[in-house]
Amino acid sequence: MQITGAAVSLTVEDVTASAAFLQQHFGFAEQMAADGFASLGRPDSGMNVVYLRRGLDVLPEGFRDQHAAGLILAFTVADVAAEEARLRAAGVEITMPLRDEPWGERLFQVTDPNGVVIQLVEWVQQ
């Protein structure tokens, strides 16, 4: 098997709000969109983030009324402290401040308008 791309699909109430947040603050660009659907990507990430509106029939029947929960959308960056400062300056609420984990992660989190947790991570030497 050869995998030529990757995407994560998140079910949210307001596709437009989540897509705009990812575009404005994380540099993603809309690649495809329709009513209740948006696919966003970055040429340097190798993956797409897809937002689907709750209730769409493209979702499996048992999942149509659910929304993204219990997950973290994580992006690895080169200078996580600079990214936290940039987002703070832009008025984005930091929902988990910058911290170091014992396994070598330096991270912080924000939450998008639909409650999707976005974590920026930098791997540091231990």
VEXRO-169818 format. One record per atom (N, C-alpha, C, O): residue in three letters; x, y, z. Coordinates in pm, whole numbers, padded with zeros to 5 digits, always signed. Layout:
REM VEXRO-169818
ALAXYZ
...
//
This chain:
REM VEXRO-169818
MET+00084-00118+00000
MET+00000+00000+00000
MET+00089+00124+00000
MET+00188+00131+00072
GLN+00051+00220-00082
GLN+00117+00349-00083
GLN+00016+00454-00041
GLN-00086+00472-00107
ILE+00044+00523+00067
ILE-00044+00630+00114
ILE+00004+00760+00052
ILE+00120+00798+00066
THR-00086+00827-00017
THR-00048+00949-00089
THR-00094+01077-00021
THR-00065+01187-00068
GLY-00164+01065+00088
GLY-00210+01182+00161
GLY-00280+01138+00288
GLY-00303+01019+00309
ALA-00314+01233+00371
ALA-00384+01203+00496
ALA-00478+01319+00528
ALA-00453+01434+00491
ALA-00585+01286+00597
ALA-00681+01389+00640
ALA-00743+01343+00771
ALA-00753+01224+00798
VAL-00785+01438+00849
VAL-00865+01411+00966
VAL-00998+01483+00943
VAL-00999+01601+00908
SER-01109+01413+00964
SER-01242+01471+00946
SER-01304+01495+01083
SER-01312+01403+01165
LEU-01347+01617+01107
LEU-01405+01656+01234
LEU-01547+01703+01213
LEU-01573+01787+01126
THR-01639+01651+01290
THR-01779+01689+01281
THR-01804+01804+01378
THR-01780+01791+01498
VAL-01852+01916+01325
VAL-01874+02037+01406
VAL-02009+02097+01371
VAL-02071+02063+01271
GLU-02054+02187+01455
GLU-02181+02255+01431
GLU-02167+02364+01324
GLU-02252+02376+01236
ASP-02060+02442+01333
ASP-02041+02557+01244
ASP-01911+02540+01165
ASP-01803+02580+01211
VAL-01922+02482+01047
VAL-01805+02455+00962
VAL-01732+02584+00929
VAL-01609+02588+00933
THR-01806+02688+00896
THR-01745+02815+00856
THR-01657+02873+00968
THR-01548+02923+00940
ALA-01703+02865+01092
ALA-01627+02921+01204
ALA-01496+02846+01226
ALA-01391+02908+01245
SER-01501+02713+01225
SER-01378+02636+01245
SER-01281+02655+01129
SER-01161+02669+01150
ALA-01333+02657+01007
ALA-01248+02676+00890
ALA-01181+02813+00894
ALA-01061+02824+00866
ALA-01255+02916+00928
ALA-01199+03051+00935
ALA-01091+03061+01043
ALA-00989+03127+01022
PHE-01112+02995+01156
PHE-01014+02996+01265
PHE-00883+02932+01219
PHE-00775+02986+01245
LEU-00892+02819+01151
LEU-00772+02750+01102
LEU-00701+02831+00994
LEU-00579+02833+00987
GLN-00779+02899+00911
GLN-00720+02982+00807
GLN-00651+03105+00867
GLN-00536+03135+00834
GLN-00721+03175+00953
GLN-00671+03301+01007
GLN-00549+03281+01097
GLN-00453+03358+01089
HIS-00553+03179+01183
HIS-00450+03168+01286
HIS-00342+03063+01257
HIS-00236+03065+01319
PHE-00368+02972+01163
PHE-00273+02863+01140
PHE-00230+02851+00994
PHE-00159+02757+00958
GLY-00273+02945+00911
GLY-00224+02950+00774
GLY-00275+02843+00680
GLY-00214+02819+00576
PHE-00384+02777+00715
PHE-00443+02678+00624
PHE-00520+02750+00514
PHE-00566+02863+00533
ALA-00533+02686+00400
ALA-00609+02741+00288
ALA-00720+02643+00250
ALA-00702+02522+00255
GLU-00833+02699+00213
GLU-00945+02615+00171
GLU-00911+02548+00038
GLU-00869+02615-00057
GLN-00928+02417+00032
GLN-00900+02341-00090
GLN-01028+02300-00160
GLN-01035+02298-00283
MET-01130+02268-00080
MET-01262+02233-00134
MET-01366+02277-00032
MET-01339+02280+00088
ALA-01484+02312-00081
ALA-01591+02350+00010
ALA-01726+02331-00057
ALA-01738+02343-00179
ALA-01824+02301+00023
ALA-01964+02290-00020
ALA-02047+02315+00105
ALA-01993+02338+00213
ASP-02177+02310+00091
ASP-02265+02332+00206
ASP-02236+02226+00312
ASP-02256+02107+00289
GLY-02190+02270+00429
GLY-02164+02178+00538
GLY-02033+02102+00528
GLY-02014+02003+00599
PHE-01943+02147+00442
PHE-01817+02075+00420
PHE-01707+02174+00385
PHE-01728+02266+00306
ALA-01590+02155+00445
ALA-01472+02233+00406
ALA-01349+02146+00427
ALA-01334+02081+00530
SER-01261+02148+00329
SER-01132+02078+00339
SER-01023+02183+00329
SER-01019+02261+00234
LEU-00935+02184+00428
LEU-00827+02283+00434
LEU-00692+02214+00440
LEU-00678+02106+00498
GLY-00594+02277+00379
GLY-00460+02219+00380
GLY-00352+02324+00381
GLY-00378+02444+00365
ARG-00232+02276+00400
ARG-00111+02358+00392
ARG-00010+02277+00313
ARG+00001+02156+00334
PRO+00063+02338+00223
PRO+00159+02262+00144
PRO+00270+02198+00227
PRO+00330+02100+00185
ASP+00298+02254+00346
ASP+00405+02200+00428
ASP+00360+02097+00532
ASP+00443+02046+00607
SER+00230+02066+00537
SER+00183+01978+00644
SER+00162+01833+00601
SER+00168+01743+00684
GLY+00137+01809+00473
GLY+00114+01673+00428
GLY-00019+01614+00469
GLY-00040+01494+00455
MET-00109+01696+00518
MET-00241+01647+00558
MET-00345+01756+00542
MET-00313+01875+00535
ASN-00469+01713+00536
ASN-00582+01807+00530
ASN-00665+01794+00656
ASN-00671+01688+00719
VAL-00728+01903+00692
VAL-00828+01903+00799
VAL-00961+01924+00730
VAL-00980+02022+00658
VAL-01054+01832+00753
VAL-01186+01837+00692
VAL-01288+01863+00802
VAL-01289+01795+00904
TYR-01373+01961+00781
TYR-01483+01989+00873
TYR-01613+01948+00805
TYR-01638+01984+00690
LEU-01694+01872+00878
LEU-01825+01828+00830
LEU-01930+01877+00929
LEU-01912+01865+01050
ARG-02039+01932+00878
ARG-02147+01977+00966
ARG-02223+01857+01021
ARG-02252+01762+00948
ARG-02255+01864+01147
ARG-02335+01758+01210
ARG-02461+01733+01129
ARG-02525+01827+01082
GLY-02495+01606+01115
GLY-02619+01568+01049
GLY-02605+01534+00902
GLY-02701+01484+00843
LEU-02490+01559+00841
LEU-02473+01527+00699
LEU-02486+01378+00675
LEU-02440+01297+00756
ASP-02550+01341+00564
ASP-02570+01199+00537
ASP-02443+01128+00487
ASP-02444+01006+00470
VAL-02335+01202+00464
VAL-02207+01139+00430
VAL-02146+01072+00554
VAL-02060+00985+00542
LEU-02191+01112+00672
LEU-02144+01053+00796
LEU-02216+00921+00822
LEU-02332+00907+00785
PRO-02149+00824+00884
PRO-02218+00700+00921
PRO-02339+00732+01008
PRO-02335+00822+01092
GLU-02445+00658+00988
GLU-02573+00689+01054
GLU-02560+00708+01204
GLU-02620+00801+01259
GLY-02485+00625+01271
GLY-02472+00636+01416
GLY-02389+00753+01463
GLY-02384+00781+01583
PHE-02323+00824+01372
PHE-02235+00934+01408
PHE-02285+01070+01360
PHE-02221+01171+01388
ARG-02396+01074+01290
ARG-02441+01199+01227
ARG-02469+01311+01324
ARG-02453+01428+01290
ASP-02512+01279+01445
ASP-02548+01384+01539
ASP-02436+01412+01640
ASP-02453+01495+01730
GLN-02324+01345+01626
GLN-02213+01368+01718
GLN-02126+01483+01670
GLN-02134+01524+01554
HIS-02045+01534+01758
HIS-01949+01638+01720
HIS-01812+01598+01771
HIS-01799+01515+01860
ALA-01709+01659+01713
ALA-01571+01627+01750
ALA-01553+01651+01900
ALA-01577+01761+01949
ALA-01510+01549+01971
ALA-01486+01560+02114
ALA-01383+01456+02156
ALA-01370+01351+02093
GLY-01311+01487+02260
GLY-01216+01391+02313
GLY-01094+01370+02226
GLY-01027+01267+02235
LEU-01064+01468+02142
LEU-00945+01456+02058
LEU-00869+01587+02059
LEU-00922+01692+02096
ILE-00744+01578+02018
ILE-00659+01696+02008
ILE-00600+01698+01868
ILE-00540+01599+01824
LEU-00617+01807+01798
LEU-00556+01828+01667
LEU-00419+01891+01694
LEU-00412+02008+01734
ALA-00311+01815+01673
ALA-00177+01861+01710
ALA-00094+01891+01587
ALA-00094+01815+01490
PHE-00023+02003+01592
PHE+00069+02043+01486
PHE+00207+02065+01547
PHE+00220+02135+01647
THR+00308+02005+01488
THR+00446+02023+01533
THR+00504+02146+01465
THR+00493+02163+01344
VAL+00566+02233+01545
VAL+00625+02357+01494
VAL+00770+02369+01542
VAL+00812+02295+01632
ALA+00844+02461+01483
ALA+00986+02477+01516
ALA+01008+02561+01642
ALA+01105+02537+01714
ASP+00921+02658+01670
ASP+00940+02748+01784
ASP+00804+02771+01851
ASP+00735+02869+01823
VAL+00768+02680+01939
VAL+00635+02683+01999
VAL+00614+02807+02087
VAL+00503+02859+02094
ALA+00719+02856+02153
ALA+00705+02976+02236
ALA+00671+03098+02149
ALA+00589+03180+02188
ALA+00733+03108+02034
ALA+00703+03219+01943
ALA+00560+03209+01891
ALA+00493+03310+01874
GLU+00514+03087+01865
GLU+00376+03069+01817
GLU+00275+03105+01925
GLU+00171+03164+01895
GLU+00304+03070+02050
GLU+00213+03108+02158
GLU+00207+03261+02168
GLU+00099+03317+02183
ALA+00321+03327+02161
ALA+00324+03474+02168
ALA+00247+03535+02051
ALA+00174+03633+02069
ARG+00263+03478+01933
ARG+00193+03530+01814
ARG+00042+03518+01831
ARG-00032+03612+01802
LEU-00004+03402+01878
LEU-00148+03381+01894
LEU-00205+03469+02007
LEU-00315+03523+01993
ARG-00131+03483+02116
ARG-00175+03574+02224
ARG-00191+03716+02170
ARG-00290+03783+02198
ALA-00092+03761+02094
ALA-00096+03897+02038
ALA-00213+03915+01944
ALA-00265+04026+01928
ALA-00255+03806+01880
ALA-00370+03811+01788
ALA-00503+03801+01862
ALA-00609+03806+01800
GLY-00498+03787+01996
GLY-00620+03781+02075
GLY-00680+03643+02089
GLY-00793+03629+02136
VAL-00606+03539+02050
VAL-00656+03403+02065
VAL-00639+03361+02211
VAL-00531+03377+02268
GLU-00745+03306+02270
GLU-00737+03259+02408
GLU-00652+03131+02413
GLU-00678+03035+02340
ILE-00552+03132+02499
ILE-00469+03014+02521
ILE-00538+02932+02630
ILE-00546+02976+02745
THR-00588+02814+02596
THR-00665+02735+02692
THR-00577+02642+02774
THR-00621+02594+02879
MET-00455+02614+02730
MET-00354+02548+02812
MET-00223+02621+02785
MET-00171+02616+02674
PRO-00169+02690+02886
PRO-00046+02766+02866
PRO+00072+02676+02831
PRO+00069+02554+02851
LEU+00175+02738+02779
LEU+00298+02669+02741
LEU+00351+02588+02859
LEU+00361+02638+02971
ARG+00386+02463+02831
ARG+00439+02376+02936
ARG+00530+02272+02874
ARG+00523+02243+02755
ASP+00616+02216+02957
ASP+00707+02110+02916
ASP+00661+01979+02978
ASP+00629+01974+03097
GLU+00658+01874+02897
GLU+00623+01741+02945
GLU+00751+01660+02966
GLU+00850+01683+02897
PRO+00749+01565+03061
PRO+00871+01490+03090
PRO+00922+01404+02974
PRO+01038+01363+02975
TRP+00838+01375+02876
TRP+00880+01292+02764
TRP+00939+01373+02649
TRP+00972+01316+02544
GLY+00953+01505+02666
GLY+01022+01585+02567
GLY+00935+01674+02481
GLY+00983+01731+02383
GLU+00809+01688+02516
GLU+00721+01779+02442
GLU+00715+01914+02511
GLU+00704+01920+02634
ARG+00721+02020+02436
ARG+00685+02154+02483
ARG+00559+02189+02405
ARG+00559+02179+02282
LEU+00454+02229+02473
LEU+00325+02245+02406
LEU+00239+02352+02470
LEU+00262+02394+02583
PHE+00139+02395+02394
PHE+00029+02475+02447
PHE-00094+02444+02363
PHE-00083+02386+02255
GLN-00212+02484+02413
GLN-00336+02454+02343
GLN-00425+02577+02332
GLN-00425+02665+02418
VAL-00501+02578+02223
VAL-00609+02674+02203
VAL-00733+02592+02169
VAL-00724+02472+02141
THR-00848+02656+02171
THR-00972+02587+02138
THR-01046+02668+02033
THR-01062+02789+02047
ASP-01089+02601+01927
ASP-01156+02673+01817
ASP-01301+02704+01854
ASP-01348+02659+01958
PRO-01373+02779+01772
PRO-01510+02820+01806
PRO-01609+02704+01827
PRO-01713+02724+01889
ASN-01577+02584+01778
ASN-01663+02467+01798
ASN-01614+02375+01909
ASN-01667+02266+01927
GLY-01512+02418+01982
GLY-01461+02337+02092
GLY-01353+02237+02053
GLY-01316+02153+02135
VAL-01303+02244+01930
VAL-01195+02155+01888
VAL-01064+02207+01948
VAL-01027+02323+01929
VAL-00994+02120+02022
VAL-00867+02157+02084
VAL-00756+02145+01980
VAL-00740+02042+01916
ILE-00679+02253+01966
ILE-00564+02256+01876
ILE-00440+02275+01962
ILE-00430+02370+02040
GLN-00346+02183+01946
GLN-00223+02185+02025
GLN-00104+02209+01934
GLN-00090+02143+01831
LEU-00020+02302+01972
LEU+00106+02322+01902
LEU+00217+02262+01987
LEU+00222+02283+02108
VAL+00305+02187+01922
VAL+00406+02106+01990
VAL+00543+02132+01931
VAL+00557+02150+01810
GLU+00642+02133+02017
GLU+00782+02132+01974
GLU+00851+02022+02055
GLU+00834+02015+02176
TRP+00927+01938+01987
TRP+01002+01833+02056
TRP+01134+01893+02101
TRP+01207+01952+02021
VAL+01166+01878+02230
VAL+01287+01937+02286
VAL+01378+01827+02340
VAL+01332+01719+02377
GLN+01507+01856+02345
GLN+01605+01760+02398
GLN+01583+01743+02548
GLN+01555+01839+02619
GLN+01596+01622+02593
GLN+01584+01593+02738
GLN+01720+01572+02799
GLN+01729+01546+02919
//
